[in-house]
Amino acid sequence: MPRLTELPSDQPSQSSPAAVRPAKGEPLPAERFALRVGPSKIDGLGVFAAETIPARRKIGEMRGEIISVAEARRRIKGRARIHIVELSTRTAVDATNSSCALRHVNHSCSPNTVLRIRQGRAEFYALRDIEAGEEIAAHYGESHHEGRLRCGCGAPNCSGRL
């Protein structure tokens, strides 16, 4: 599959990552498609597609502070909203203070994206076509909530807890 180097948008908005094309050798923006953050029916803030995202495409990656897993587990104690993903048995990314929109991906028991850990990065990929305006959600799988948090995804197959 060819590598996506620019957003498939006719007229990118100023907030769209395509509005600023990185110089040769510079990293791509964290988001590969135009996204917006707003109130979510699932929980708190969510991230929404601002344009159609085709199935099986990389949406982007969650960026933040790289910390040890021990530090990540210390930081999550007592938090209701966690913006931390363990990347390996030793490292994690804490997006709590990041401006990355993908830190707001909420959990759903019927997700439209999948979170994959690849080459030390937390990357989100579309499981199916995602329409503009649709909330981007992933199935968290094993989480630090350990079944203590009520799931608010509203999916017909909802497990009820995270």
Secondary structure, DSSP 4 states (H G I P E B T S, - for coil): -PPP-S---SS--TTSGGGSPPPTTSPPPSBSS-EEEEE-SSSSEEEEESS-B-TT-EEEEE--EEEEHHHHHHHHTT-SS--EEE-SSSEEEE-TT---GGGGPEE-SS-SEEEEEETTEEEEEESS-B-TTPEEEE---S-TTTT-SB-----TT--SB-
